[in-house]
Amino acid sequence: MAEQDPSAPALFDISALTPTAPSFMDLKDPEYAYMYGFLQADGHLSQGTRDRGRLAVEINIRDISILREFQRLTPYNSSITERVRATNFSVEHHSATWSLCALEARTLLNELGLPYGKKSTKIKPPRFEFSRRDYLRGVIDADGSVGYTGQGLPFISLTTSSTAVGAYLCHYAKKVTGTERRISRNARDGVYNIVYLKEAAITLAEHLYYPGCLALQRKLDAAASLSSWVRPAAMRVRPPGRRWNAREDRILLAHGNAASAAEELGRTEQSCSLRLWRLKTGRVPMPPQAPELP
């Protein structure tokens, strides 16, 4: 049984003095919060005439067990089918698809915030109480990665087209790990690539992939493996970056010279030179004028 979000009230049937089953897509329930995050990232909700339509999730056959969990959690008729086809990545790609057609279920999911049709830029975290870490784990299971880089460093990442989802992960992960990330779209394909490395990745993975949680087994295993990483003695810890403020920008511009500004600001000449270039080329906005003294 997945761990209950501490912020979520317990669902309890006083008359029977036994816990009640959560209603379908109660996002305070960890399993439904995970399922909803996964559906937002990897599901497709289509709509036809006369209230016909379908929710479909197609994934690699190796992860079919998560579709069986979705089927278990759904009190409506649904089906799981398999197919083998040629793709850009494989001549024989074996996939499994979970399909749900019930109008009542589709309407509820749409009202919760799962759009019909193309949705990659539209999805956003729920605006009401929900199990946050389980929701984010669902999004990462669908559109993220957990493991080790080619250099052997632990990492956890998310690739998303949604500004709201990317910003929410950064906001949540900062509270958990203390590591700050600022998102920007990839110039090549316009998506956000958010990556946490080393100790931050270990801390975040341990928080999201807790024992007994609903998750893709391979990512649950990968998350558990990260805790064995030990920072090499020769690998120094990089201090948090010092952000520029408007006052420092004004001083730098007044000097117009990186070397002289560096001495006054207590920064490196390289840092001042790069910031001055960014200001003069419009990469960053010019600072506002300092308020006049009375």
C-alpha positions as CSV (number, residue, x, y, z in Angstrom):
1,M,0.0,0.0,0.0
2,A,1.4,3.4,-1.0
3,E,2.4,5.8,1.8
4,Q,-0.4,8.4,2.4
5,D,0.5,12.1,1.8
6,P,0.7,13.6,5.4
7,S,-1.2,16.7,4.2
8,A,-4.1,14.6,3.0
9,P,-7.0,13.9,5.4
10,A,-7.8,10.2,6.1
11,L,-10.8,8.8,4.4
12,F,-12.9,7.1,7.1
13,D,-16.3,5.5,7.3
14,I,-17.3,6.2,10.9
15,S,-20.3,3.9,10.8
16,A,-18.3,0.9,9.8
17,L,-15.1,2.0,11.7
18,T,-13.0,0.9,8.8
19,P,-11.2,2.9,6.1
20,T,-13.2,3.5,3.0
21,A,-11.8,3.1,-0.6
22,P,-11.0,6.4,-2.2
23,S,-13.3,7.6,-5.0
24,F,-12.0,7.3,-8.5
25,M,-9.3,10.0,-9.2
26,D,-9.2,11.3,-5.7
27,L,-5.9,13.0,-6.1
28,K,-5.3,13.1,-2.3
29,D,-4.8,9.4,-2.7
30,P,-1.1,8.6,-3.6
31,E,-1.9,6.0,-6.2
32,Y,-4.5,8.2,-8.1
33,A,-2.1,11.2,-7.8
34,Y,0.6,9.1,-9.4
35,M,-1.8,7.8,-12.1
36,Y,-3.0,11.3,-12.9
37,G,0.6,12.6,-13.3
38,F,1.4,9.7,-15.6
39,L,-1.7,10.3,-17.7
40,Q,-1.0,14.0,-18.0
41,A,2.4,13.3,-19.4
42,D,1.9,10.1,-21.4
43,G,-1.8,9.7,-22.0
44,H,-4.0,10.9,-24.8
45,L,-7.6,11.9,-24.4
46,S,-9.6,12.0,-27.7
47,Q,-13.2,13.2,-28.3
48,G,-15.6,12.2,-31.0
49,T,-19.2,12.8,-31.9
50,R,-22.2,11.7,-29.8
51,D,-20.0,11.6,-26.6
52,R,-17.7,9.0,-28.0
53,G,-14.0,9.2,-27.2
54,R,-11.2,7.4,-25.6
55,L,-8.3,7.7,-23.1
56,A,-5.3,5.8,-24.3
57,V,-1.8,5.2,-22.9
58,E,0.7,3.4,-25.1
59,I,4.1,2.3,-23.5
60,N,6.8,-0.2,-24.1
61,I,5.8,-3.8,-23.3
62,R,8.4,-4.0,-20.6
63,D,6.2,-1.6,-18.5
64,I,2.9,-3.3,-19.0
65,S,2.5,-3.9,-15.3
66,I,1.8,-0.2,-14.7
67,L,-1.1,-0.4,-17.1
68,R,-2.5,-3.4,-15.2
69,E,-2.3,-1.2,-12.0
70,F,-4.2,1.6,-13.8
71,Q,-6.8,-1.0,-14.8
72,R,-7.0,-2.2,-11.2
73,L,-7.6,1.4,-10.0
74,T,-10.3,2.2,-12.5
75,P,-13.9,1.1,-11.7
76,Y,-14.9,1.2,-15.4
77,N,-14.4,-1.3,-18.2
78,S,-11.0,-0.8,-19.8
79,S,-8.7,-2.9,-21.9
80,I,-5.0,-3.6,-22.5
81,T,-3.9,-4.6,-26.0
82,E,-0.5,-5.3,-27.5
83,R,1.0,-4.6,-30.9
84,V,4.3,-4.8,-32.8
85,R,5.2,-2.2,-35.3
86,A,8.1,-0.4,-37.0
87,T,9.2,3.0,-35.5
88,N,12.0,5.4,-36.0
89,F,13.9,3.6,-33.2
90,S,13.1,-0.1,-33.8
91,V,12.0,-2.3,-36.6
92,E,9.8,-4.3,-34.2
93,H,8.7,-2.1,-31.4
94,H,6.5,-4.1,-29.0
95,S,4.1,-1.9,-27.1
96,A,1.0,-2.2,-24.8
97,T,-1.9,0.2,-24.8
98,W,-4.4,0.8,-22.0
99,S,-7.8,2.1,-23.3
100,L,-10.7,3.6,-21.3
101,C,-13.9,4.8,-23.1
102,A,-16.3,5.4,-20.3
103,L,-17.8,8.9,-20.7
104,E,-18.1,9.5,-17.0
105,A,-14.4,8.7,-16.4
106,R,-13.3,10.8,-19.4
107,T,-15.4,13.8,-18.3
108,L,-13.9,13.6,-14.8
109,L,-10.3,13.5,-16.0
110,N,-11.0,16.4,-18.3
111,E,-12.5,18.4,-15.5
112,L,-9.4,17.6,-13.4
113,G,-7.2,19.2,-16.0
114,L,-6.4,16.5,-18.6
115,P,-7.1,18.3,-22.0
116,Y,-8.6,16.7,-25.1
117,G,-6.2,16.5,-28.0
118,K,-2.7,17.9,-28.0
119,K,-1.8,18.8,-24.5
120,S,2.0,18.9,-24.0
121,T,2.1,22.6,-23.4
122,K,-1.3,22.9,-21.6
123,I,-0.9,20.5,-18.7
124,K,-0.4,21.9,-15.2
125,P,-0.4,20.6,-11.6
126,P,-3.8,20.4,-10.0
127,R,-5.1,23.6,-8.3
128,F,-6.5,21.9,-5.3
129,E,-5.2,19.5,-2.6
130,F,-3.3,16.6,-4.1
131,S,-0.5,14.2,-3.1
132,R,2.4,16.2,-4.6
133,R,5.4,13.8,-4.6
134,D,3.2,11.0,-6.0
135,Y,2.0,13.3,-8.8
136,L,5.5,14.3,-9.7
137,R,6.7,10.7,-9.6
138,G,4.0,9.9,-12.2
139,V,5.1,12.7,-14.4
140,I,8.8,11.7,-14.2
141,D,8.0,8.0,-14.8
142,A,6.3,9.0,-18.0
143,D,8.6,11.8,-19.3
144,G,11.7,11.6,-17.2
145,S,14.7,9.5,-16.4
146,V,16.5,8.2,-13.3
147,G,19.9,6.6,-13.2
148,Y,23.6,7.4,-13.8
149,T,25.2,9.6,-16.4
150,G,27.9,8.4,-18.8
151,Q,30.4,9.8,-16.2
152,G,28.9,7.7,-13.5
153,L,27.0,10.5,-11.7
154,P,23.6,9.9,-10.2
155,F,20.8,12.0,-11.9
156,I,17.1,12.4,-12.1
157,S,15.6,14.4,-14.9
158,L,12.4,15.6,-16.6
159,T,11.7,16.6,-20.2
160,T,8.5,18.5,-20.6
161,S,6.9,21.1,-22.9
162,S,4.8,22.5,-20.0
163,T,6.0,25.6,-18.3
164,A,3.7,25.0,-15.4
165,V,4.9,21.4,-14.8
166,G,8.6,22.4,-15.2
167,A,8.3,25.3,-12.9
168,Y,6.4,23.2,-10.3
169,L,9.1,20.5,-10.3
170,C,11.8,23.2,-9.7
171,H,9.8,24.8,-6.9
172,Y,9.1,21.4,-5.2
173,A,12.6,20.1,-5.6
174,K,14.2,23.2,-4.1
175,K,12.2,22.6,-0.9
176,V,13.3,19.0,-0.8
177,T,17.0,19.3,-1.9
178,G,17.8,23.0,-1.5
179,T,19.0,23.0,-5.1
180,E,17.7,25.8,-7.3
181,R,16.9,25.4,-11.0
182,R,15.7,28.0,-13.5
183,I,14.0,26.6,-16.5
184,S,14.5,27.7,-20.1
185,R,13.4,26.0,-23.3
186,N,15.9,24.1,-25.3
187,A,16.7,26.1,-28.5
188,R,16.6,23.0,-30.7
189,D,13.1,21.6,-29.9
190,G,11.5,24.1,-27.5
191,V,11.2,21.7,-24.5
192,Y,12.5,22.1,-20.9
193,N,15.3,19.7,-19.8
194,I,15.5,19.8,-16.0
195,V,18.3,17.8,-14.4
196,Y,19.4,17.2,-10.8
197,L,22.8,15.6,-10.2
198,K,24.8,14.0,-7.4
199,E,23.5,14.5,-3.9
200,A,20.5,16.5,-5.1
201,A,19.5,13.7,-7.3
202,I,19.9,11.1,-4.5
203,T,17.8,13.2,-2.1
204,L,15.1,13.9,-4.6
205,A,14.9,10.2,-5.8
206,E,14.7,8.9,-2.2
207,H,11.9,11.4,-1.5
208,L,9.8,10.6,-4.7
209,Y,10.5,6.8,-4.9
210,Y,9.7,5.8,-1.3
211,P,9.2,2.1,-0.3
212,G,5.9,0.7,-1.4
213,C,5.0,3.5,-3.8
214,L,3.3,2.9,-7.1
215,A,5.9,3.3,-9.9
216,L,7.6,1.8,-12.9
217,Q,9.7,-1.0,-11.4
218,R,12.8,-0.2,-13.4
219,K,12.8,3.4,-12.2
220,L,12.0,2.3,-8.7
221,D,15.1,0.1,-8.9
222,A,17.2,2.8,-10.5
223,A,16.2,5.3,-7.8
224,A,17.2,2.8,-5.1
225,S,20.6,2.2,-6.7
226,L,21.5,5.9,-6.5
227,S,22.0,5.8,-2.7
228,S,25.2,3.7,-3.2
229,W,27.0,6.6,-4.9
230,V,29.8,8.2,-2.8
231,R,31.4,11.5,-3.9
232,P,35.0,10.9,-4.8
233,A,37.5,12.6,-2.4
234,A,38.9,14.6,-5.3
235,M,35.5,15.9,-6.5
236,R,35.0,19.3,-4.8
237,V,31.6,20.5,-3.8
238,R,30.6,23.5,-6.0
239,P,29.2,26.4,-3.8
240,P,25.8,27.8,-4.7
241,G,25.9,30.4,-7.4
242,R,25.9,34.1,-6.4
243,R,23.1,35.8,-8.4
244,W,23.5,39.3,-9.8
245,N,21.2,42.0,-8.5
246,A,20.2,45.4,-9.9
247,R,22.7,47.3,-7.7
248,E,25.6,45.2,-8.9
249,D,24.5,45.6,-12.5
250,R,24.5,49.4,-12.2
251,I,28.0,49.4,-10.6
252,L,29.3,47.2,-13.4
253,L,27.8,49.4,-16.1
254,A,29.2,52.5,-14.4
255,H,32.7,51.0,-14.5
256,G,32.3,49.7,-18.0
257,N,35.4,47.6,-17.3
258,A,35.4,44.1,-15.9
259,A,38.7,44.3,-14.1
260,S,37.9,47.5,-12.1
261,A,34.4,46.4,-11.4
262,A,35.5,43.0,-10.1
263,E,37.6,44.6,-7.3
264,E,34.7,46.7,-6.1
265,L,32.1,43.9,-6.4
266,G,34.2,41.2,-4.9
267,R,33.7,39.0,-8.0
268,T,36.0,37.4,-10.5
269,E,37.0,39.4,-13.6
270,Q,35.6,36.5,-15.7
271,S,32.2,36.7,-14.0
272,C,32.1,40.5,-14.5
273,S,33.2,40.3,-18.1
274,L,30.5,37.7,-19.0
275,R,27.8,39.7,-17.1
276,L,28.8,42.9,-18.9
277,W,28.6,41.2,-22.3
278,R,25.1,39.9,-21.4
279,L,23.9,43.3,-20.4
280,K,25.3,45.0,-23.5
281,T,23.9,42.4,-25.9
282,G,20.5,42.3,-24.4
283,R,20.8,38.7,-23.1
284,V,19.7,40.0,-19.7
285,P,17.6,43.1,-19.1
286,M,19.2,46.4,-18.1
287,P,18.7,47.2,-14.4
288,P,16.2,49.9,-13.4
289,Q,17.4,53.3,-12.4
290,A,18.3,53.7,-8.7
291,P,15.7,55.7,-6.8
292,E,16.7,59.3,-6.1
293,L,17.4,60.2,-2.5
294,P,15.0,62.8,-1.0
